[in-house]
Amino acid sequence: MARERTTDDVWEIQQDWGYGDGWECVDAETSFKAAKKSLQEYRENQPAVPVRIKKRRVKKEPTNA
């Protein structure tokens, strides 16, 4: 029997506005394909602001079944 995962993968879209605060999460997606599409949109709309994708693991909520 396979072990059930206790986390979900989330890809964050992060931007660095250059004010010394570092990278800030501006969006999050549950699939890498959707994150790449969002990344491309952010780069097209705000070309002067650096943007990146960062993978995070988020703990799953317990299910009472």
N, CA, C and O atoms as a Tripos MOL2 file, in Angstrom:
@<TRIPOS>MOLECULE
protein
  260   259    65     0     0
PROTEIN
NO_CHARGES

@<TRIPOS>ATOM
      1 N           0.8430   -1.1820    0.0000 N.3       1 MET1
      2 CA          0.0000    0.0000    0.0000 C.3       1 MET1
      3 C           0.8900    1.2470    0.0000 C.2       1 MET1
      4 O           1.8390    1.3450    0.7780 O.2       1 MET1
      5 N           0.5730    2.1800   -0.8680 N.am      2 ALA2
      6 CA          1.3600    3.4070   -1.0030 C.3       2 ALA2
      7 C           1.0320    4.3780    0.1300 C.2       2 ALA2
      8 O          -0.0950    4.4470    0.6190 O.2       2 ALA2
      9 N           2.0350    5.1020    0.5130 N.am      3 ARG3
     10 CA          1.8850    6.0830    1.5740 C.3       3 ARG3
     11 C           1.1880    7.3280    1.0280 C.2       3 ARG3
     12 O           1.5190    7.7930   -0.0630 O.2       3 ARG3
     13 N           0.2380    7.8640    1.7680 N.am      4 GLU4
     14 CA         -0.5000    9.0410    1.3370 C.3       4 GLU4
     15 C           0.3100   10.2960    1.6550 C.2       4 GLU4
     16 O           0.8840   10.4140    2.7380 O.2       4 GLU4
     17 N           0.3530   11.2180    0.7210 N.am      5 ARG5
     18 CA          1.1010   12.4570    0.9130 C.3       5 ARG5
     19 C           0.4360   13.3410    1.9610 C.2       5 ARG5
     20 O          -0.7900   13.4010    2.0570 O.2       5 ARG5
     21 N           1.2520   14.0150    2.7310 N.am      6 THR6
     22 CA          0.7390   14.9220    3.7640 C.3       6 THR6
     23 C           0.8610   16.3760    3.3460 C.2       6 THR6
     24 O           0.4450   17.2700    4.0830 O.2       6 THR6
     25 N           1.4360   16.6270    2.1480 N.am      7 THR7
     26 CA          1.5880   17.9880    1.6480 C.3       7 THR7
     27 C           1.0960   18.0970    0.2140 C.2       7 THR7
     28 O           0.9930   17.1010   -0.5020 O.2       7 THR7
     29 N           0.7960   19.3160   -0.1880 N.am      8 ASP8
     30 CA          0.4590   19.6310   -1.5740 C.3       8 ASP8
     31 C           1.5230   20.5740   -2.1160 C.2       8 ASP8
     32 O           2.0840   21.3720   -1.3650 O.2       8 ASP8
     33 N           1.8050   20.4890   -3.4040 N.am      9 ASP9
     34 CA          2.7510   21.3990   -4.0430 C.3       9 ASP9
     35 C           2.0030   22.6310   -4.5280 C.2       9 ASP9
     36 O           0.9400   22.5350   -5.1430 O.2       9 ASP9
     37 N           2.5880   23.8000   -4.2350 N.am     10 VAL10
     38 CA          2.0320   25.0730   -4.6830 C.3      10 VAL10
     39 C           3.1800   25.8760   -5.2810 C.2      10 VAL10
     40 O           4.2550   25.9690   -4.6900 O.2      10 VAL10
     41 N           2.9480   26.4500   -6.4490 N.am     11 TRP11
     42 CA          3.9590   27.2840   -7.0940 C.3      11 TRP11
     43 C           3.5600   28.7340   -6.9150 C.2      11 TRP11
     44 O           2.4890   29.1520   -7.3550 O.2      11 TRP11
     45 N           4.4380   29.5110   -6.2580 N.am     12 GLU12
     46 CA          4.1890   30.9240   -6.0080 C.3      12 GLU12
     47 C           4.8420   31.7660   -7.0960 C.2      12 GLU12
     48 O           5.9550   31.4730   -7.5340 O.2      12 GLU12
     49 N           4.1460   32.8100   -7.5280 N.am     13 ILE13
     50 CA          4.7200   33.8140   -8.4100 C.3      13 ILE13
     51 C           5.1740   34.9390   -7.4840 C.2      13 ILE13
     52 O           4.3660   35.5070   -6.7500 O.2      13 ILE13
     53 N           6.4700   35.2590   -7.5190 N.am     14 GLN14
     54 CA          7.0300   36.2630   -6.6230 C.3      14 GLN14
     55 C           7.6520   37.4020   -7.4170 C.2      14 GLN14
     56 O           8.2100   37.1970   -8.4950 O.2      14 GLN14
     57 N           7.5430   38.6170   -6.8580 N.am     15 GLN15
     58 CA          8.1410   39.7990   -7.4650 C.3      15 GLN15
     59 C           8.9970   40.5240   -6.4400 C.2      15 GLN15
     60 O           8.7030   40.5070   -5.2450 O.2      15 GLN15
     61 N          10.0640   41.1640   -6.9230 N.am     16 ASP16
     62 CA         10.9340   41.9910   -6.0840 C.3      16 ASP16
     63 C          10.8250   43.4170   -6.5930 C.2      16 ASP16
     64 O          11.3110   43.7390   -7.6770 O.2      16 ASP16
     65 N          10.1800   44.2730   -5.8000 N.am     17 TRP17
     66 CA          9.9230   45.6440   -6.2250 C.3      17 TRP17
     67 C          11.1350   46.5530   -6.0390 C.2      17 TRP17
     68 O          11.1220   47.6900   -6.5110 O.2      17 TRP17
     69 N          12.1800   46.0800   -5.3640 N.am     18 GLY18
     70 CA         13.4000   46.8570   -5.2500 C.3      18 GLY18
     71 C          13.4310   47.8430   -4.1020 C.2      18 GLY18
     72 O          14.2810   48.7330   -4.0900 O.2      18 GLY18
     73 N          12.5350   47.7180   -3.1370 N.am     19 TYR19
     74 CA         12.5060   48.6230   -1.9860 C.3      19 TYR19
     75 C          13.2320   48.0540   -0.7800 C.2      19 TYR19
     76 O          13.1590   48.6230    0.3090 O.2      19 TYR19
     77 N          13.9320   46.9380   -0.9590 N.am     20 GLY20
     78 CA         14.6610   46.3320    0.1400 C.3      20 GLY20
     79 C          13.8550   45.3210    0.9340 C.2      20 GLY20
     80 O          14.3480   44.7780    1.9220 O.2      20 GLY20
     81 N          12.6340   45.0630    0.5210 N.am     21 ASP21
     82 CA         11.7830   44.0980    1.2300 C.3      21 ASP21
     83 C          12.0040   42.6700    0.7540 C.2      21 ASP21
     84 O          11.5590   41.7290    1.4110 O.2      21 ASP21
     85 N          12.6730   42.4940   -0.3600 N.am     22 GLY22
     86 CA         12.9070   41.1580   -0.9090 C.3      22 GLY22
     87 C          11.7450   40.6970   -1.7670 C.2      22 GLY22
     88 O          10.9320   41.5010   -2.2230 O.2      22 GLY22
     89 N          11.6780   39.3920   -1.9790 N.am     23 TRP23
     90 CA         10.6590   38.7990   -2.8450 C.3      23 TRP23
     91 C           9.3260   38.7140   -2.1150 C.2      23 TRP23
     92 O           9.2710   38.3220   -0.9500 O.2      23 TRP23
     93 N           8.2410   39.0870   -2.8160 N.am     24 GLU24
     94 CA          6.8850   39.0340   -2.2700 C.3      24 GLU24
     95 C           6.0240   38.1480   -3.1550 C.2      24 GLU24
     96 O           6.0990   38.2190   -4.3810 O.2      24 GLU24
     97 N           5.2110   37.3180   -2.5290 N.am     25 CYS25
     98 CA          4.2870   36.4540   -3.2660 C.3      25 CYS25
     99 C           3.1080   37.2960   -3.7640 C.2      25 CYS25
    100 O           2.4240   37.9450   -2.9730 O.2      25 CYS25
    101 N           2.8790   37.2790   -5.0710 N.am     26 VAL26
    102 CA          1.7700   38.0360   -5.6540 C.3      26 VAL26
    103 C           0.6730   37.1260   -6.1910 C.2      26 VAL26
    104 O          -0.4410   37.5790   -6.4560 O.2      26 VAL26
    105 N           0.9920   35.8300   -6.3540 N.am     27 ASP27
    106 CA          0.0200   34.8760   -6.8830 C.3      27 ASP27
    107 C           0.4940   33.4710   -6.5370 C.2      27 ASP27
    108 O           1.6790   33.2620   -6.2750 O.2      27 ASP27
    109 N          -0.4200   32.5110   -6.5340 N.am     28 ALA28
    110 CA         -0.0660   31.1170   -6.2820 C.3      28 ALA28
    111 C          -0.9400   30.2260   -7.1690 C.2      28 ALA28
    112 O          -2.1300   30.4800   -7.3570 O.2      28 ALA28
    113 N          -0.3210   29.1880   -7.7020 N.am     29 GLU29
    114 CA         -1.0100   28.2450   -8.5800 C.3      29 GLU29
    115 C          -0.7830   26.8250   -8.0770 C.2      29 GLU29
    116 O           0.2140   26.5520   -7.4100 O.2      29 GLU29
    117 N          -1.7060   25.9220   -8.3950 N.am     30 THR30
    118 CA         -1.5900   24.5380   -7.9600 C.3      30 THR30
    119 C          -0.9420   23.6400   -9.0080 C.2      30 THR30
    120 O          -0.6630   22.4730   -8.7330 O.2      30 THR30
    121 N          -0.6980   24.1770  -10.2160 N.am     31 SER31
    122 CA          0.0050   23.3960  -11.2450 C.3      31 SER31
    123 C           1.1320   24.2430  -11.8250 C.2      31 SER31
    124 O           1.0250   25.4670  -11.9080 O.2      31 SER31
    125 N           2.2120   23.5790  -12.2220 N.am     32 PHE32
    126 CA          3.3550   24.2820  -12.7790 C.3      32 PHE32
    127 C           3.0060   24.9310  -14.1140 C.2      32 PHE32
    128 O           3.5010   26.0130  -14.4270 O.2      32 PHE32
    129 N           2.1620   24.2780  -14.8970 N.am     33 LYS33
    130 CA          1.7610   24.8180  -16.1920 C.3      33 LYS33
    131 C           1.0250   26.1480  -16.0180 C.2      33 LYS33
    132 O           1.2760   27.1000  -16.7570 O.2      33 LYS33
    133 N           0.1190   26.2140  -15.0430 N.am     34 ALA34
    134 CA         -0.6040   27.4580  -14.7720 C.3      34 ALA34
    135 C           0.3400   28.5300  -14.2260 C.2      34 ALA34
    136 O           0.1810   29.7130  -14.5290 O.2      34 ALA34
    137 N           1.3150   28.1210  -13.4260 N.am     35 ALA35
    138 CA          2.2850   29.0700  -12.8730 C.3      35 ALA35
    139 C           3.1440   29.6730  -13.9830 C.2      35 ALA35
    140 O           3.4280   30.8700  -13.9610 O.2      35 ALA35
    141 N           3.5630   28.8550  -14.9540 N.am     36 LYS36
    142 CA          4.3500   29.3710  -16.0800 C.3      36 LYS36
    143 C           3.5460   30.3710  -16.8990 C.2      36 LYS36
    144 O           4.0910   31.3670  -17.3760 O.2      36 LYS36
    145 N           2.2640   30.1100  -17.0610 N.am     37 LYS37
    146 CA          1.4020   31.0330  -17.8170 C.3      37 LYS37
    147 C           1.2750   32.3540  -17.0610 C.2      37 LYS37
    148 O           1.3600   33.4220  -17.6670 O.2      37 LYS37
    149 N           1.0720   32.2940  -15.7490 N.am     38 SER38
    150 CA          0.9820   33.5100  -14.9400 C.3      38 SER38
    151 C           2.2980   34.2790  -14.9610 C.2      38 SER38
    152 O           2.3020   35.5070  -15.0450 O.2      38 SER38
    153 N           3.4130   33.5600  -14.8860 N.am     39 LEU39
    154 CA          4.7340   34.1870  -14.9320 C.3      39 LEU39
    155 C           4.9010   34.9770  -16.2230 C.2      39 LEU39
    156 O           5.3750   36.1130  -16.2050 O.2      39 LEU39
    157 N           4.5130   34.3780  -17.3350 N.am     40 GLN40
    158 CA          4.6180   35.0470  -18.6260 C.3      40 GLN40
    159 C           3.7500   36.3100  -18.6480 C.2      40 GLN40
    160 O           4.1760   37.3350  -19.1800 O.2      40 GLN40
    161 N           2.5480   36.2540  -18.0840 N.am     41 GLU41
    162 CA          1.6510   37.4120  -18.0520 C.3      41 GLU41
    163 C           2.2370   38.5400  -17.2040 C.2      41 GLU41
    164 O           2.1700   39.7080  -17.5870 O.2      41 GLU41
    165 N           2.8130   38.1890  -16.0460 N.am     42 TYR42
    166 CA          3.4340   39.2140  -15.2040 C.3      42 TYR42
    167 C           4.6160   39.8560  -15.9210 C.2      42 TYR42
    168 O           4.7950   41.0710  -15.8350 O.2      42 TYR42
    169 N           5.4210   39.0730  -16.6200 N.am     43 ARG43
    170 CA          6.5730   39.6190  -17.3440 C.3      43 ARG43
    171 C           6.1510   40.5290  -18.4940 C.2      43 ARG43
    172 O           6.8230   41.5190  -18.7800 O.2      43 ARG43
    173 N           5.0430   40.1990  -19.1520 N.am     44 GLU44
    174 CA          4.5490   41.0380  -20.2460 C.3      44 GLU44
    175 C           3.9800   42.3570  -19.7260 C.2      44 GLU44
    176 O           4.1970   43.4070  -20.3310 O.2      44 GLU44
    177 N           3.2560   42.3080  -18.6140 N.am     45 ASN45
    178 CA          2.5740   43.4920  -18.1030 C.3      45 ASN45
    179 C           3.4660   44.4010  -17.2660 C.2      45 ASN45
    180 O           3.2190   45.6050  -17.1980 O.2      45 ASN45
    181 N           4.5000   43.8500  -16.6250 N.am     46 GLN46
    182 CA          5.4030   44.6370  -15.7950 C.3      46 GLN46
    183 C           6.8500   44.2320  -16.1070 C.2      46 GLN46
    184 O           7.4860   43.5480  -15.3050 O.2      46 GLN46
    185 N           7.3690   44.6480  -17.2570 N.am     47 PRO47
    186 CA          8.6950   44.1800  -17.6710 C.3      47 PRO47
    187 C           9.8390   44.7050  -16.8070 C.2      47 PRO47
    188 O          10.9160   44.1080  -16.8220 O.2      47 PRO47
    189 N           9.6610   45.7840  -16.0600 N.am     48 ALA48
    190 CA         10.7440   46.3660  -15.2560 C.3      48 ALA48
    191 C          10.9010   45.6860  -13.8950 C.2      48 ALA48
    192 O          11.9000   45.8990  -13.2080 O.2      48 ALA48
    193 N           9.9280   44.8780  -13.5060 N.am     49 VAL49
    194 CA          9.9490   44.2530  -12.1780 C.3      49 VAL49
    195 C          10.3890   42.7920  -12.3130 C.2      49 VAL49
    196 O           9.7780   42.0390  -13.0710 O.2      49 VAL49
    197 N          11.4540   42.3690  -11.5810 N.am     50 PRO50
    198 CA         11.8670   40.9640  -11.6290 C.3      50 PRO50
    199 C          10.7840   40.0500  -11.0490 C.2      50 PRO50
    200 O          10.1390   40.3790  -10.0540 O.2      50 PRO50
    201 N          10.6030   38.9110  -11.6880 N.am     51 VAL51
    202 CA          9.5710   37.9650  -11.2520 C.3      51 VAL51
    203 C          10.1320   36.5520  -11.3650 C.2      51 VAL51
    204 O          10.9400   36.2670  -12.2490 O.2      51 VAL51
    205 N           9.6980   35.6620  -10.4600 N.am     52 ARG52
    206 CA         10.1720   34.2770  -10.4630 C.3      52 ARG52
    207 C           9.0830   33.3470   -9.9570 C.2      52 ARG52
    208 O           8.0760   33.7830   -9.4000 O.2      52 ARG52
    209 N           9.3110   32.0400  -10.1670 N.am     53 ILE53
    210 CA          8.4360   30.9920   -9.6370 C.3      53 ILE53
    211 C           9.1860   30.2940   -8.5150 C.2      53 ILE53
    212 O          10.3630   29.9640   -8.6630 O.2      53 ILE53
    213 N           8.5140   30.0680   -7.3990 N.am     54 LYS54
    214 CA          9.1060   29.3710   -6.2580 C.3      54 LYS54
    215 C           8.1400   28.2680   -5.8310 C.2      54 LYS54
    216 O           6.9610   28.5270   -5.5860 O.2      54 LYS54
    217 N           8.6470   27.0350   -5.7410 N.am     55 LYS55
    218 CA          7.8170   25.9020   -5.3330 C.3      55 LYS55
    219 C           7.7620   25.8300   -3.8110 C.2      55 LYS55
    220 O           8.7910   25.9240   -3.1420 O.2      55 LYS55
    221 N           6.5720   25.6650   -3.2750 N.am     56 ARG56
    222 CA          6.3640   25.5200   -1.8410 C.3      56 ARG56
    223 C           5.5580   24.2470   -1.5800 C.2      56 ARG56
    224 O           4.7880   23.7960   -2.4280 O.2      56 ARG56
    225 N           5.7500   23.6940   -0.4150 N.am     57 ARG57
    226 CA          4.9330   22.5610    0.0250 C.3      57 ARG57
    227 C           4.0430   23.0510    1.1580 C.2      57 ARG57
    228 O           4.5190   23.6210    2.1400 O.2      57 ARG57
    229 N           2.7480   22.8210    1.0040 N.am     58 VAL58
    230 CA          1.7570   23.2760    1.9740 C.3      58 VAL58
    231 C           1.1300   22.0580    2.6130 C.2      58 VAL58
    232 O           0.7150   21.1280    1.9220 O.2      58 VAL58
    233 N           1.0600   22.0640    3.9310 N.am     59 LYS59
    234 CA          0.4920   20.9440    4.6660 C.3      59 LYS59
    235 C          -0.9970   20.7960    4.3210 C.2      59 LYS59
    236 O          -1.7480   21.7710    4.3000 O.2      59 LYS59
    237 N          -1.3950   19.5540    4.0550 N.am     60 LYS60
    238 CA         -2.7980   19.2790    3.7430 C.3      60 LYS60
    239 C          -3.6570   19.3900    4.9870 C.2      60 LYS60
    240 O          -3.2040   19.1170    6.0980 O.2      60 LYS60
    241 N          -4.8860   19.7890    4.7900 N.am     61 GLU61
    242 CA         -5.8510   19.8060    5.8700 C.3      61 GLU61
    243 C          -6.3000   18.3710    6.1430 C.2      61 GLU61
    244 O          -6.5230   17.6090    5.2010 O.2      61 GLU61
    245 N          -6.4360   17.9920    7.4040 N.am     62 PRO62
    246 CA         -6.8870   16.6150    7.6830 C.3      62 PRO62
    247 C          -8.3190   16.3870    7.2040 C.2      62 PRO62
    248 O          -9.1840   17.2500    7.3550 O.2      62 PRO62
    249 N          -8.5490   15.2290    6.6330 N.am     63 THR63
    250 CA         -9.8870   14.8640    6.1840 C.3      63 THR63
    251 C         -10.4770   13.8570    7.1580 C.2      63 THR63
    252 O          -9.8300   12.8740    7.5190 O.2      63 THR63
    253 N         -11.6820   14.1030    7.5700 N.am     64 ASN64
    254 CA        -12.3730   13.2000    8.4950 C.3      64 ASN64
    255 C         -13.3340   12.3440    7.7000 C.2      64 ASN64
    256 O         -14.5160   12.6690    7.5880 O.2      64 ASN64
    257 N         -12.8410   11.2640    7.1530 N.am     65 ALA65
    258 CA        -13.6960   10.3960    6.3500 C.3      65 ALA65
    259 C         -13.7840    9.0160    6.9580 C.2      65 ALA65
    260 O         -14.4640    8.1450    6.4150 O.2      65 ALA65
@<TRIPOS>BOND
     1     1     2 1
     2     2     3 1
     3     3     4 2
     4     3     5 am
     5     5     6 1
     6     6     7 1
     7     7     8 2
     8     7     9 am
     9     9    10 1
    10    10    11 1
    11    11    12 2
    12    11    13 am
    13    13    14 1
    14    14    15 1
    15    15    16 2
    16    15    17 am
    17    17    18 1
    18    18    19 1
    19    19    20 2
    20    19    21 am
    21    21    22 1
    22    22    23 1
    23    23    24 2
    24    23    25 am
    25    25    26 1
    26    26    27 1
    27    27    28 2
    28    27    29 am
    29    29    30 1
    30    30    31 1
    31    31    32 2
    32    31    33 am
    33    33    34 1
    34    34    35 1
    35    35    36 2
    36    35    37 am
    37    37    38 1
    38    38    39 1
    39    39    40 2
    40    39    41 am
    41    41    42 1
    42    42    43 1
    43    43    44 2
    44    43    45 am
    45    45    46 1
    46    46    47 1
    47    47    48 2
    48    47    49 am
    49    49    50 1
    50    50    51 1
    51    51    52 2
    52    51    53 am
    53    53    54 1
    54    54    55 1
    55    55    56 2
    56    55    57 am
    57    57    58 1
    58    58    59 1
    59    59    60 2
    60    59    61 am
    61    61    62 1
    62    62    63 1
    63    63    64 2
    64    63    65 am
    65    65    66 1
    66    66    67 1
    67    67    68 2
    68    67    69 am
    69    69    70 1
    70    70    71 1
    71    71    72 2
    72    71    73 am
    73    73    74 1
    74    74    75 1
    75    75    76 2
    76    75    77 am
    77    77    78 1
    78    78    79 1
    79    79    80 2
    80    79    81 am
    81    81    82 1
    82    82    83 1
    83    83    84 2
    84    83    85 am
    85    85    86 1
    86    86    87 1
    87    87    88 2
    88    87    89 am
    89    89    90 1
    90    90    91 1
    91    91    92 2
    92    91    93 am
    93    93    94 1
    94    94    95 1
    95    95    96 2
    96    95    97 am
    97    97    98 1
    98    98    99 1
    99    99   100 2
   100    99   101 am
   101   101   102 1
   102   102   103 1
   103   103   104 2
   104   103   105 am
   105   105   106 1
   106   106   107 1
   107   107   108 2
   108   107   109 am
   109   109   110 1
   110   110   111 1
   111   111   112 2
   112   111   113 am
   113   113   114 1
   114   114   115 1
   115   115   116 2
   116   115   117 am
   117   117   118 1
   118   118   119 1
   119   119   120 2
   120   119   121 am
   121   121   122 1
   122   122   123 1
   123   123   124 2
   124   123   125 am
   125   125   126 1
   126   126   127 1
   127   127   128 2
   128   127   129 am
   129   129   130 1
   130   130   131 1
   131   131   132 2
   132   131   133 am
   133   133   134 1
   134   134   135 1
   135   135   136 2
   136   135   137 am
   137   137   138 1
   138   138   139 1
   139   139   140 2
   140   139   141 am
   141   141   142 1
   142   142   143 1
   143   143   144 2
   144   143   145 am
   145   145   146 1
   146   146   147 1
   147   147   148 2
   148   147   149 am
   149   149   150 1
   150   150   151 1
   151   151   152 2
   152   151   153 am
   153   153   154 1
   154   154   155 1
   155   155   156 2
   156   155   157 am
   157   157   158 1
   158   158   159 1
   159   159   160 2
   160   159   161 am
   161   161   162 1
   162   162   163 1
   163   163   164 2
   164   163   165 am
   165   165   166 1
   166   166   167 1
   167   167   168 2
   168   167   169 am
   169   169   170 1
   170   170   171 1
   171   171   172 2
   172   171   173 am
   173   173   174 1
   174   174   175 1
   175   175   176 2
   176   175   177 am
   177   177   178 1
   178   178   179 1
   179   179   180 2
   180   179   181 am
   181   181   182 1
   182   182   183 1
   183   183   184 2
   184   183   185 am
   185   185   186 1
   186   186   187 1
   187   187   188 2
   188   187   189 am
   189   189   190 1
   190   190   191 1
   191   191   192 2
   192   191   193 am
   193   193   194 1
   194   194   195 1
   195   195   196 2
   196   195   197 am
   197   197   198 1
   198   198   199 1
   199   199   200 2
   200   199   201 am
   201   201   202 1
   202   202   203 1
   203   203   204 2
   204   203   205 am
   205   205   206 1
   206   206   207 1
   207   207   208 2
   208   207   209 am
   209   209   210 1
   210   210   211 1
   211   211   212 2
   212   211   213 am
   213   213   214 1
   214   214   215 1
   215   215   216 2
   216   215   217 am
   217   217   218 1
   218   218   219 1
   219   219   220 2
   220   219   221 am
   221   221   222 1
   222   222   223 1
   223   223   224 2
   224   223   225 am
   225   225   226 1
   226   226   227 1
   227   227   228 2
   228   227   229 am
   229   229   230 1
   230   230   231 1
   231   231   232 2
   232   231   233 am
   233   233   234 1
   234   234   235 1
   235   235   236 2
   236   235   237 am
   237   237   238 1
   238   238   239 1
   239   239   240 2
   240   239   241 am
   241   241   242 1
   242   242   243 1
   243   243   244 2
   244   243   245 am
   245   245   246 1
   246   246   247 1
   247   247   248 2
   248   247   249 am
   249   249   250 1
   250   250   251 1
   251   251   252 2
   252   251   253 am
   253   253   254 1
   254   254   255 1
   255   255   256 2
   256   255   257 am
   257   257   258 1
   258   258   259 1
   259   259   260 2
@<TRIPOS>SUBSTRUCTURE
     1 MET1         2 RESIDUE 1 A MET
     2 ALA2         6 RESIDUE 1 A ALA
     3 ARG3        10 RESIDUE 1 A ARG
     4 GLU4        14 RESIDUE 1 A GLU
     5 ARG5        18 RESIDUE 1 A ARG
     6 THR6        22 RESIDUE 1 A THR
     7 THR7        26 RESIDUE 1 A THR
     8 ASP8        30 RESIDUE 1 A ASP
     9 ASP9        34 RESIDUE 1 A ASP
    10 VAL10       38 RESIDUE 1 A VAL
    11 TRP11       42 RESIDUE 1 A TRP
    12 GLU12       46 RESIDUE 1 A GLU
    13 ILE13       50 RESIDUE 1 A ILE
    14 GLN14       54 RESIDUE 1 A GLN
    15 GLN15       58 RESIDUE 1 A GLN
    16 ASP16       62 RESIDUE 1 A ASP
    17 TRP17       66 RESIDUE 1 A TRP
    18 GLY18       70 RESIDUE 1 A GLY
    19 TYR19       74 RESIDUE 1 A TYR
    20 GLY20       78 RESIDUE 1 A GLY
    21 ASP21       82 RESIDUE 1 A ASP
    22 GLY22       86 RESIDUE 1 A GLY
    23 TRP23       90 RESIDUE 1 A TRP
    24 GLU24       94 RESIDUE 1 A GLU
    25 CYS25       98 RESIDUE 1 A CYS
    26 VAL26      102 RESIDUE 1 A VAL
    27 ASP27      106 RESIDUE 1 A ASP
    28 ALA28      110 RESIDUE 1 A ALA
    29 GLU29      114 RESIDUE 1 A GLU
    30 THR30      118 RESIDUE 1 A THR
    31 SER31      122 RESIDUE 1 A SER
    32 PHE32      126 RESIDUE 1 A PHE
    33 LYS33      130 RESIDUE 1 A LYS
    34 ALA34      134 RESIDUE 1 A ALA
    35 ALA35      138 RESIDUE 1 A ALA
    36 LYS36      142 RESIDUE 1 A LYS
    37 LYS37      146 RESIDUE 1 A LYS
    38 SER38      150 RESIDUE 1 A SER
    39 LEU39      154 RESIDUE 1 A LEU
    40 GLN40      158 RESIDUE 1 A GLN
    41 GLU41      162 RESIDUE 1 A GLU
    42 TYR42      166 RESIDUE 1 A TYR
    43 ARG43      170 RESIDUE 1 A ARG
    44 GLU44      174 RESIDUE 1 A GLU
    45 ASN45      178 RESIDUE 1 A ASN
    46 GLN46      182 RESIDUE 1 A GLN
    47 PRO47      186 RESIDUE 1 A PRO
    48 ALA48      190 RESIDUE 1 A ALA
    49 VAL49      194 RESIDUE 1 A VAL
    50 PRO50      198 RESIDUE 1 A PRO
    51 VAL51      202 RESIDUE 1 A VAL
    52 ARG52      206 RESIDUE 1 A ARG
    53 ILE53      210 RESIDUE 1 A ILE
    54 LYS54      214 RESIDUE 1 A LYS
    55 LYS55      218 RESIDUE 1 A LYS
    56 ARG56      222 RESIDUE 1 A ARG
    57 ARG57      226 RESIDUE 1 A ARG
    58 VAL58      230 RESIDUE 1 A VAL
    59 LYS59      234 RESIDUE 1 A LYS
    60 LYS60      238 RESIDUE 1 A LYS
    61 GLU61      242 RESIDUE 1 A GLU
    62 PRO62      246 RESIDUE 1 A PRO
    63 THR63      250 RESIDUE 1 A THR
    64 ASN64      254 RESIDUE 1 A ASN
    65 ALA65      258 RESIDUE 1 A ALA
